[in-house]
Amino acid sequence: MGCSSCATGKDGQPKGCKNNGTCGTDGCNKLTVFDWLSNMELPQGMEPFNIVEVRFKNGRKQFFKNTENLSLSIGDVVATEAAPGHDVGVISLAGELVRVQMKKKKVRQDSAEVLKIYRKATQRDIDIWQEARDREEKMKVRAREIAIRLNLQMKISDIEFQGDASKATFYYTAEERVDFRQLIKEFAREFNTRIEMRQIGFRQEASRLGGIGSCGRELCCSTWLTDFRSVNTSAARYQQLSLNPQKLAGQCGKLKCCLNYELDTYLDALKDFPKSEVKLHTKKGTAVCQKIDIFKGLLWYAYEGDWSNWHTLTVEQANKIITANSKKEPVNSLEEYAVELQQETKKDYQDVVGQDSLTRFDKQGTTGKKKRKNKRKKKRPQKND
């Protein structure tokens, strides 16, 4: 947990912020940020940046202007402009870092997307907001039942109420175009509110819902990753990974985003390697590449017709043979260049402390019962004949 309110108690049990999905210090939320300029003062004569970043449900963030010159800080609950009505969110970033974020996301300060902040949220605003949030889970179950009854090929993954409870946004995923005109009519009649349907991709769905990946950590898309770059199967081929869709697919059903993390390092290491389809021509025969080891810089070749015997070459030796073939210089065989790998000898475990036995504390010899019997026999007086 990132914030003090979500830390463990005196008995070691998690306390929990009990803030119904919103953390007051913004330390345990999705896509949380750290304001490393918070302790630095602005130069003299420089006015603070009047735009703040506000976070809504499941990491949805927008930029808003502080036109009323309110004293705002990270964690404040504010009422923002919406169309129509107002929305309620939590300030996730303020100050000069907002200027950097807007430049990174290519959002102009005078853009129509940048709305304004009305006020700090009152207790009435927060109560209406929390009551609407409590209705979302029941509405999602009922909405899925209606979609199934209408035989619509879509999945309603999440529902988000506006802060004033005047509008509900239904996020759904679908592989094909969906005609949900009848669905909206039934939703409006069932839930008695304005309905907005918004289609999202499978990666966006996974980032909103969150979860635990195969690595044991929270999903990158729901914690820090904001830009979804395309991932191809070539990324797995360059990293010598087996093309198993069950292992390469993430929670969203697409290829894992982490396949791109180390791809540049692998591509840089493969620059010196010859292409695997290039054959080595020798007097003994033509050799074909069978396997490569990027970390050790080794390649394994086998003669055509003798596939069971592999010969190990370094990158320099393979390039040397390829250069000789291009110059039409004779090469006798791969055995002249082959490298003999030294097998790593298994070292036996040596205990420097001397405690090499798990039963070293067990007393050897007779058990307790036998000892007691022997003591009783000794105490008995012997009868004289």
C-alpha positions in Angstrom: 0.0 0.0 0.0 1.3 3.4 -0.9 -0.5 5.7 1.6 -0.4 5.8 5.4 -4.1 5.3 5.7 -3.9 1.9 3.9 -1.0 0.6 5.9 -1.2 -2.2 8.5 -2.5 -1.8 12.0 -0.9 -2.6 15.3 -2.0 -6.3 15.0 -0.5 -6.6 11.5 -3.9 -6.6 9.8 -4.5 -4.2 6.9 -6.5 -1.2 8.0 -7.8 0.0 4.6 -8.7 3.5 3.8 -12.4 2.7 3.7 -12.8 5.4 1.1 -14.9 3.2 -1.3 -12.3 3.1 -4.1 -10.8 6.6 -3.8 -7.7 7.2 -1.7 -7.4 10.5 0.1 -3.7 10.7 -0.4 -3.8 9.2 -3.9 -1.1 6.7 -3.0 -3.0 3.4 -3.7 -5.0 4.3 -6.8 -4.7 3.2 -10.4 -2.2 5.2 -12.5 -1.0 7.1 -9.4 1.7 9.8 -9.8 4.3 11.3 -7.5 4.7 15.1 -7.5 8.5 15.4 -7.1 8.2 19.2 -7.4 5.8 19.6 -4.4 8.6 20.8 -2.0 10.1 23.3 -4.5 9.0 26.9 -4.5 8.3 28.8 -7.7 10.7 31.6 -8.8 9.7 35.1 -7.8 7.2 36.7 -10.1 6.0 33.4 -11.5 2.4 32.5 -11.1 1.4 28.9 -10.4 0.0 26.8 -13.3 -3.8 27.2 -13.2 -4.6 23.7 -14.7 -4.9 20.6 -12.6 -5.3 16.9 -13.5 -8.4 15.2 -12.0 -8.8 11.5 -11.8 -12.2 9.7 -12.0 -13.2 6.1 -11.7 -10.7 3.4 -12.9 -7.9 5.7 -13.8 -9.8 8.0 -16.2 -8.1 11.4 -16.1 -8.8 14.8 -17.6 -7.4 18.3 -17.3 -9.4 21.2 -15.9 -8.8 24.9 -15.5 -8.8 26.5 -12.0 -10.6 29.7 -13.1 -11.8 30.5 -9.6 -8.2 30.5 -8.2 -9.1 27.9 -5.6 -6.4 26.6 -3.2 -6.2 23.0 -4.6 -3.8 20.2 -3.7 -3.5 16.5 -4.5 -6.3 14.5 -3.0 -8.9 17.2 -2.9 -12.4 16.2 -4.1 -13.7 18.8 -6.6 -16.8 19.3 -8.7 -15.9 19.8 -12.3 -17.8 20.9 -15.5 -19.6 18.2 -17.5 -22.1 18.1 -20.3 -24.6 18.5 -18.9 -24.4 19.0 -15.1 -21.2 18.4 -13.1 -18.9 15.6 -12.3 -17.0 14.7 -9.1 -13.4 13.6 -9.1 -10.1 13.7 -7.1 -7.2 15.9 -8.0 -4.3 13.6 -8.9 -1.7 16.2 -10.0 -1.2 19.9 -9.6 1.5 22.4 -10.3 4.2 22.5 -13.0 4.1 18.7 -13.7 0.6 19.2 -15.2 2.2 21.4 -17.9 4.6 18.5 -18.6 1.8 16.0 -18.8 -0.2 18.1 -21.1 2.8 18.5 -23.4 3.3 14.7 -23.3 -0.3 14.0 -24.2 -0.4 16.8 -26.8 -3.2 18.7 -25.1 -3.2 22.5 -25.7 -4.0 24.8 -22.8 -6.6 26.7 -24.9 -8.2 23.4 -26.1 -12.0 22.9 -25.8 -11.3 19.6 -24.0 -9.9 21.5 -21.0 -13.0 22.4 -19.0 -13.2 24.2 -15.7 -13.5 23.4 -12.0 -16.7 24.7 -10.3 -15.8 24.3 -6.7 -14.5 22.1 -4.0 -17.0 19.3 -3.5 -19.5 19.8 -0.7 -20.7 17.0 1.6 -23.9 16.8 -0.4 -21.9 16.4 -3.7 -20.0 13.6 -2.1 -23.1 11.8 -0.7 -24.8 11.9 -4.1 -21.6 10.6 -5.8 -21.2 7.7 -3.3 -24.8 6.7 -3.7 -24.5 6.6 -7.4 -21.3 4.5 -7.1 -23.1 2.0 -4.9 -25.7 1.5 -7.7 -23.2 0.6 -10.4 -22.6 -3.1 -9.6 -26.2 -4.0 -9.4 -26.9 -2.1 -12.6 -24.1 -3.9 -14.4 -25.6 -7.3 -13.6 -29.0 -6.2 -14.7 -27.6 -4.6 -17.9 -25.8 -7.8 -18.9 -29.1 -9.8 -18.4 -30.9 -7.4 -20.8 -28.1 -7.6 -23.4 -28.2 -11.4 -23.3 -32.0 -11.4 -23.7 -31.7 -9.1 -26.8 -29.0 -11.5 -28.3 -26.4 -8.7 -28.7 -22.9 -9.8 -29.3 -21.3 -7.5 -26.8 -19.9 -7.5 -23.2 -20.7 -4.7 -20.8 -17.5 -4.5 -18.7 -18.0 -1.4 -16.6 -20.5 1.3 -15.6 -19.5 4.8 -14.5 -22.0 7.3 -13.1 -21.5 11.0 -13.5 -20.9 12.8 -10.2 -24.4 14.3 -10.0 -26.0 10.9 -10.9 -27.7 12.4 -14.0 -25.9 10.2 -16.5 -24.5 6.7 -16.6 -21.8 5.6 -19.1 -21.8 2.0 -20.1 -18.4 0.7 -21.3 -18.6 -2.3 -23.6 -16.4 -4.4 -25.9 -17.6 -6.1 -29.1 -15.8 -7.6 -32.1 -18.4 -6.4 -34.6 -20.7 -3.4 -35.0 -23.6 -3.6 -32.5 -27.1 -2.0 -33.0 -28.0 -1.1 -29.4 -30.8 1.4 -30.1 -33.4 -1.0 -28.5 -30.9 -1.6 -25.7 -30.6 2.1 -24.8 -34.4 2.4 -24.7 -34.7 -0.5 -22.2 -31.8 0.8 -20.2 -33.4 4.3 -19.9 -36.7 2.7 -18.9 -35.1 0.3 -16.4 -32.6 2.7 -14.7 -34.4 6.0 -15.2 -31.3 8.0 -16.2 -29.5 9.3 -19.2 -27.5 6.5 -21.0 -24.3 6.8 -22.9 -22.7 3.8 -24.6 -18.9 3.9 -25.2 -17.0 1.1 -26.9 -13.5 0.4 -25.7 -10.8 -2.0 -26.8 -9.8 -5.2 -25.1 -6.6 -3.6 -23.7 -8.6 -0.6 -22.4 -11.0 -3.1 -20.7 -8.2 -4.9 -18.9 -6.7 -1.5 -17.8 -10.1 -0.4 -16.3 -10.8 -3.7 -14.5 -7.2 -4.5 -13.4 -5.9 -7.8 -12.2 -2.8 -9.8 -11.6 -0.6 -10.9 -14.4 1.3 -14.2 -14.9 4.4 -12.5 -13.4 2.5 -12.1 -10.0 2.3 -8.3 -10.2 -0.5 -6.0 -11.0 -1.2 -5.4 -14.7 1.1 -2.7 -16.2 -1.8 -1.1 -18.0 -3.7 -0.5 -14.8 -0.8 0.8 -12.8 1.6 2.9 -14.9 1.3 2.1 -18.6 -0.8 4.7 -20.5 0.2 4.3 -24.2 -0.7 1.0 -25.8 1.7 0.2 -28.6 1.1 -2.6 -31.1 2.8 -6.0 -30.2 3.6 -8.4 -33.0 4.6 -12.1 -32.9 8.0 -11.0 -34.4 8.8 -9.6 -30.9 8.6 -13.2 -29.5 10.6 -14.6 -32.4 13.5 -12.2 -31.9 13.6 -13.2 -28.2 13.6 -16.9 -29.0 10.3 -17.5 -27.3 8.0 -20.4 -28.3 4.9 -19.1 -30.1 2.4 -20.5 -27.6 -0.7 -18.2 -27.5 -1.6 -19.4 -24.0 1.7 -18.1 -22.6 2.1 -15.0 -24.8 -1.4 -13.7 -24.4 -2.3 -11.4 -21.5 -5.5 -10.9 -19.6 -7.0 -8.9 -22.4 -6.5 -11.8 -24.9 -3.9 -9.9 -26.9 -0.1 -10.3 -26.9 1.5 -9.1 -23.7 2.8 -5.5 -23.7 5.9 -6.7 -21.8 7.1 -8.4 -25.0 8.2 -5.0 -26.2 10.2 -4.1 -23.0 13.4 -5.9 -23.9 12.9 -6.1 -27.6 15.4 -3.2 -28.3 18.1 -5.0 -26.3 17.6 -8.2 -28.3 17.6 -6.3 -31.6 20.9 -4.6 -30.7 22.5 -7.9 -29.7 21.3 -9.6 -33.0 23.0 -7.0 -35.2 26.3 -9.0 -35.1 24.6 -12.4 -35.7 24.4 -13.7 -39.2 20.9 -14.5 -40.5 19.7 -17.9 -39.6 18.7 -18.7 -43.3 22.3 -18.2 -44.5 24.0 -21.5 -45.2 27.7 -22.3 -44.7 29.4 -24.0 -47.6 32.4 -26.2 -46.9 34.2 -29.0 -48.7 32.6 -31.5 -46.3 29.1 -30.3 -47.1 26.6 -27.5 -46.6 25.8 -26.6 -43.0 22.4 -25.1 -41.8 21.8 -23.1 -38.7 19.8 -25.0 -36.1 19.9 -22.9 -33.0 21.4 -19.6 -31.6 22.2 -18.4 -28.1 22.0 -14.6 -28.0 23.4 -14.2 -24.5 26.5 -16.5 -25.0 27.0 -15.4 -28.7 27.0 -19.0 -30.0 25.4 -20.7 -33.1 24.9 -24.4 -33.7 25.2 -25.7 -37.3 24.6 -29.2 -38.7 25.5 -30.7 -42.1 22.7 -31.5 -44.5 22.0 -35.2 -44.2 23.7 -35.4 -40.8 21.2 -33.5 -38.6 22.0 -35.3 -35.4 25.6 -33.9 -35.1 25.7 -30.2 -34.2 28.8 -28.0 -34.3 29.1 -25.0 -32.1 30.5 -21.7 -33.6 30.9 -18.3 -32.2 29.5 -15.2 -34.0 33.0 -14.2 -35.2 33.7 -17.7 -36.6 30.4 -17.9 -38.4 30.9 -14.4 -40.0 34.4 -15.5 -41.0 33.1 -18.5 -42.9 30.4 -16.4 -44.5 33.0 -13.9 -45.6 35.1 -16.7 -47.1 32.2 -18.1 -49.0 31.4 -14.7 -50.4 35.0 -14.4 -51.6 34.8 -18.0 -52.9 37.7 -19.0 -50.7 37.7 -22.8 -49.8 36.7 -23.9 -46.3 37.5 -27.4 -45.4 35.0 -28.2 -42.6 33.2 -26.8 -39.6 35.4 -28.9 -37.3 38.3 -26.5 -37.8 36.2 -23.7 -36.3 34.1 -25.6 -33.9 34.2 -24.6 -30.2 34.4 -27.2 -27.5 32.1 -26.1 -24.7 33.3 -26.8 -21.2 30.6 -28.6 -19.3 30.0 -26.9 -16.0 30.9 -29.3 -13.2 28.3 -29.7 -10.5 29.7 -28.6 -7.2 28.6 -30.5 -4.2 27.0 -28.6 -1.4 29.5 -27.7 1.4 28.2 -26.5 4.7 30.8 -24.1 6.2 28.9 -24.0 9.5 29.1 -27.7 9.9 25.3 -28.2 10.4 24.9 -30.6 7.5 22.2 -32.8 9.0 18.6 -31.9 9.6 18.4 -34.4 12.5 21.5 -33.0 14.3 19.3 -32.0 17.3 17.8 -35.4 17.6 19.3 -37.5 20.3 20.6 -40.8 19.1 20.0 -44.0 20.9 17.0 -45.3 22.9 13.7 -43.6 23.1 12.2 -42.1 26.2 10.1 -45.1 27.0 13.0 -47.5 26.8 15.0 -45.2 29.1 12.3 -45.1 31.7 12.0 -48.9 31.6 15.7 -49.3 32.2 15.6 -46.9 35.1 12.8 -48.8 36.7 14.7 -52.1 36.4 17.7 -50.5 38.1 15.7 -49.2 41.0 14.0 -52.6 41.8 15.8 -54.4 44.6 17.3 -57.7 43.7 16.1 -60.7 45.7 18.7 -62.8 47.4 18.4 -66.5 47.2 
